Amino acid sequence: MSTETSNPGDALVRAGAVVFIVGAVATVVTFVPLFLDLARLPSAAYWLSMLMPVGFLVALVGLLRSARAQRRHTAG
């Protein structure tokens, strides 16, 4: 068992990391056919690449939320 307390933004940071990784894998998968001269993937694969910045944004919101909660905790 961990003795650390869970901050309000921890779940957002974890979810953002997962979404970012899925987007990063999709980005690599969409670039492979371009370099190997294979058939293009469907448009849905390219839209999945957009998950990378979305995951980054979700993780950033989680970090900001955790920092705000920590600042509130130390101030009073």
Residue frames as a rotation matrix with the C-alpha (Angstrom) as fourth column:
MET 1
0.569 0.822 0.000 0.00
0.822 -0.569 0.000 0.00
0.000 0.000 -1.000 0.00
SER 2
-0.366 -0.646 0.670 1.14
0.628 -0.702 -0.335 3.49
0.687 0.298 0.663 -0.82
THR 3
-0.154 0.272 -0.950 1.02
0.902 -0.354 -0.248 6.19
-0.404 -0.895 -0.191 1.83
GLU 4
-0.980 -0.197 -0.012 0.81
0.170 -0.871 0.460 8.98
-0.101 0.449 0.888 -0.74
THR 5
-0.130 0.967 -0.221 -2.45
0.193 -0.194 -0.962 10.86
-0.973 -0.168 -0.161 -1.00
SER 6
-0.313 0.121 0.942 -4.16
0.940 0.179 0.289 11.14
-0.133 0.976 -0.169 -4.33
ASN 7
-0.773 0.018 -0.634 -4.41
-0.020 -1.000 -0.004 14.62
-0.634 0.009 0.773 -5.79
PRO 8
0.218 0.971 -0.095 -7.54
-0.129 -0.068 -0.989 15.68
-0.967 0.228 0.110 -7.69
GLY 9
0.492 -0.016 -0.870 -5.72
-0.829 -0.313 -0.463 15.80
-0.265 0.950 -0.168 -11.04
ASP 10
-0.446 -0.761 0.471 -3.91
-0.578 0.647 0.498 12.46
-0.684 -0.050 -0.728 -10.82
ALA 11
0.036 0.543 0.839 -6.62
0.408 0.758 -0.508 10.60
-0.912 0.361 -0.194 -12.74
LEU 12
0.907 0.290 -0.304 -6.55
-0.109 -0.536 -0.837 13.22
-0.406 0.793 -0.455 -15.48
VAL 13
0.110 -0.948 -0.300 -2.77
-0.927 -0.207 0.313 12.92
-0.359 0.243 -0.901 -15.80
ARG 14
-0.524 -0.281 0.804 -2.98
-0.137 0.959 0.247 9.14
-0.840 0.019 -0.542 -16.10
ALA 15
0.415 0.762 0.497 -5.85
0.478 0.282 -0.832 9.31
-0.774 0.583 -0.247 -18.61
GLY 16
0.797 -0.166 -0.581 -4.00
-0.485 -0.748 -0.452 11.95
-0.360 0.642 -0.677 -20.60
ALA 17
-0.276 -0.958 0.077 -0.89
-0.765 0.267 0.586 9.79
-0.582 0.103 -0.806 -20.72
VAL 18
-0.310 0.238 0.920 -2.87
0.319 0.938 -0.135 6.82
-0.895 0.252 -0.367 -22.03
VAL 19
0.766 0.640 0.058 -4.60
0.306 -0.285 -0.908 8.95
-0.565 0.714 -0.414 -24.69
PHE 20
0.482 -0.681 -0.551 -1.25
-0.771 -0.628 0.102 10.48
-0.416 0.375 -0.828 -25.66
ILE 21
-0.504 -0.707 0.497 0.35
-0.408 0.701 0.585 7.05
-0.762 0.092 -0.642 -26.08
VAL 22
0.112 0.631 0.768 -2.56
0.573 0.591 -0.568 5.83
-0.812 0.503 -0.295 -28.22
GLY 23
0.915 0.232 -0.330 -2.20
-0.074 -0.708 -0.703 8.94
-0.397 0.667 -0.630 -30.39
ALA 24
0.095 -0.964 -0.249 1.57
-0.835 -0.213 0.507 8.48
-0.542 0.159 -0.825 -30.65
VAL 25
-0.482 -0.204 0.852 1.17
0.113 0.950 0.291 4.87
-0.869 0.237 -0.435 -31.78
ALA 26
0.525 0.749 0.404 -1.46
0.568 0.045 -0.822 5.95
-0.634 0.661 -0.402 -34.32
THR 27
0.719 -0.330 -0.611 0.91
-0.535 -0.825 -0.184 8.62
-0.443 0.459 -0.770 -35.61
VAL 28
-0.394 -0.904 0.168 3.70
-0.609 0.394 0.688 6.11
-0.688 0.168 -0.706 -36.12
VAL 29
-0.268 0.364 0.892 1.30
0.464 0.860 -0.212 3.68
-0.845 0.357 -0.399 -37.80
THR 30
0.783 0.622 -0.028 0.07
0.288 -0.402 -0.869 6.33
-0.552 0.673 -0.493 -40.22
PHE 31
0.461 -0.677 -0.573 3.60
-0.774 -0.623 0.113 7.34
-0.434 0.391 -0.812 -41.23
VAL 32
-0.236 -0.596 0.768 4.83
-0.148 0.803 0.577 3.80
-0.961 0.022 -0.277 -41.92
PRO 33
0.396 0.396 0.828 2.89
0.697 0.457 -0.552 3.41
-0.597 0.796 -0.095 -45.21
LEU 34
0.958 -0.063 -0.278 4.30
-0.199 -0.847 -0.494 6.71
-0.204 0.529 -0.824 -46.45
PHE 35
0.158 -0.987 -0.017 7.89
-0.865 -0.146 0.480 5.57
-0.477 -0.061 -0.877 -45.98
LEU 36
-0.496 -0.347 0.796 7.41
-0.097 0.933 0.346 2.00
-0.863 0.094 -0.497 -47.20
ASP 37
-0.734 0.242 -0.635 5.35
-0.679 -0.289 0.675 2.97
-0.020 0.926 0.377 -50.26
LEU 38
-0.843 0.533 0.073 2.30
0.512 0.837 -0.195 0.99
-0.165 -0.127 -0.978 -49.11
ALA 39
-0.207 0.864 0.458 -1.38
0.587 -0.265 0.765 1.73
0.783 0.428 -0.452 -49.59
ARG 40
-0.677 0.010 0.736 -2.72
-0.408 -0.837 -0.364 4.67
0.613 -0.547 0.570 -47.62
LEU 41
-0.838 0.412 -0.358 -4.67
0.540 0.531 -0.653 3.99
-0.079 -0.740 -0.667 -44.47
PRO 42
0.087 0.936 0.340 -8.29
0.829 -0.257 0.497 5.09
0.553 0.239 -0.799 -44.09
SER 43
-0.077 -0.070 0.995 -8.99
-0.093 -0.993 -0.077 8.60
0.993 -0.098 0.070 -42.79
ALA 44
0.887 0.460 0.046 -9.94
-0.102 0.099 0.990 7.23
0.450 -0.883 0.135 -39.37
ALA 45
0.441 -0.805 -0.396 -6.31
0.889 0.453 0.068 6.31
0.124 -0.382 0.916 -38.76
TYR 46
-0.459 -0.603 0.653 -5.26
0.523 -0.777 -0.349 9.90
0.718 0.181 0.672 -39.38
TRP 47
0.294 0.643 0.707 -7.97
-0.334 -0.624 0.706 11.18
0.895 -0.444 0.032 -37.05
LEU 48
0.862 -0.037 -0.506 -6.64
0.436 0.563 0.702 8.86
0.259 -0.826 0.501 -34.33
SER 49
-0.172 -0.982 0.083 -3.35
0.843 -0.190 -0.504 10.72
0.510 -0.017 0.860 -34.61
MET 50
-0.112 0.216 0.970 -5.16
-0.153 -0.968 0.198 13.76
0.982 -0.126 0.141 -33.26
LEU 51
0.827 0.407 -0.388 -5.41
0.269 0.320 0.909 11.99
0.493 -0.856 0.155 -29.91
MET 52
-0.057 -0.942 -0.329 -1.79
0.906 0.089 -0.413 12.87
0.419 -0.322 0.849 -29.20
PRO 53
-0.751 -0.237 0.616 -2.36
0.038 -0.948 -0.317 16.61
0.659 -0.214 0.721 -28.61
VAL 54
0.305 0.916 0.261 -5.67
-0.401 -0.125 0.907 15.87
0.864 -0.381 0.330 -26.88
GLY 55
0.623 -0.149 -0.768 -3.90
0.612 0.704 0.361 13.56
0.487 -0.695 0.529 -24.43
PHE 56
-0.523 -0.852 0.030 -1.24
0.701 -0.450 -0.553 16.20
0.485 -0.268 0.833 -23.84
LEU 57
-0.453 0.433 0.779 -3.95
-0.340 -0.892 0.298 18.77
0.824 -0.130 0.551 -23.08
VAL 58
0.655 0.719 -0.232 -5.79
-0.103 0.389 0.916 16.43
0.749 -0.576 0.328 -20.69
ALA 59
0.262 -0.649 -0.714 -2.56
0.891 0.448 -0.080 15.67
0.372 -0.615 0.695 -18.81
LEU 60
-0.707 -0.526 0.472 -1.73
0.366 -0.844 -0.393 19.38
0.605 -0.105 0.789 -18.63
VAL 61
0.054 0.814 0.578 -5.16
-0.473 -0.489 0.733 20.15
0.879 -0.313 0.359 -17.17
GLY 62
0.751 0.193 -0.632 -4.59
0.349 0.696 0.627 17.41
0.561 -0.692 0.455 -14.60
LEU 63
-0.243 -0.919 -0.312 -1.23
0.881 -0.074 -0.468 18.87
0.407 -0.388 0.827 -13.64
LEU 64
-0.646 0.057 0.761 -2.71
-0.106 -0.994 -0.016 22.33
0.756 -0.090 0.649 -13.25
ARG 65
0.453 0.886 0.098 -5.55
-0.323 0.060 0.945 20.95
0.831 -0.459 0.313 -11.16
SER 66
0.515 -0.351 -0.782 -3.11
0.738 0.645 0.197 19.10
0.436 -0.679 0.591 -8.88
ALA 67
-0.592 -0.793 0.143 -0.94
0.637 -0.569 -0.520 22.19
0.494 -0.217 0.842 -8.49
ARG 68
-0.307 0.570 0.762 -3.94
-0.378 -0.808 0.452 24.31
0.873 -0.149 0.464 -7.60
ALA 69
0.738 0.596 -0.317 -5.13
-0.001 0.471 0.882 21.80
0.675 -0.650 0.348 -5.01
GLN 70
0.157 -0.768 -0.620 -1.64
0.918 0.346 -0.196 21.57
0.365 -0.539 0.760 -3.51
ARG 71
-0.706 -0.390 0.591 -1.36
0.237 -0.916 -0.322 25.36
0.667 -0.088 0.740 -3.32
ARG 72
0.160 0.863 0.479 -4.75
-0.460 -0.365 0.810 25.53
0.874 -0.350 0.339 -1.62
HIS 73
0.717 0.087 -0.691 -3.69
0.421 0.736 0.530 22.85
0.555 -0.672 0.491 0.86
THR 74
-0.226 -0.901 -0.369 -0.46
0.916 -0.068 -0.395 24.59
0.331 -0.428 0.841 1.83
ALA 75
-0.614 0.020 0.789 -2.09
-0.005 -1.000 0.021 28.05
0.789 0.009 0.614 2.07
GLY 76
-0.410 0.511 0.755 -4.69
-0.878 -0.445 -0.176 27.13
0.246 -0.735 0.631 4.56
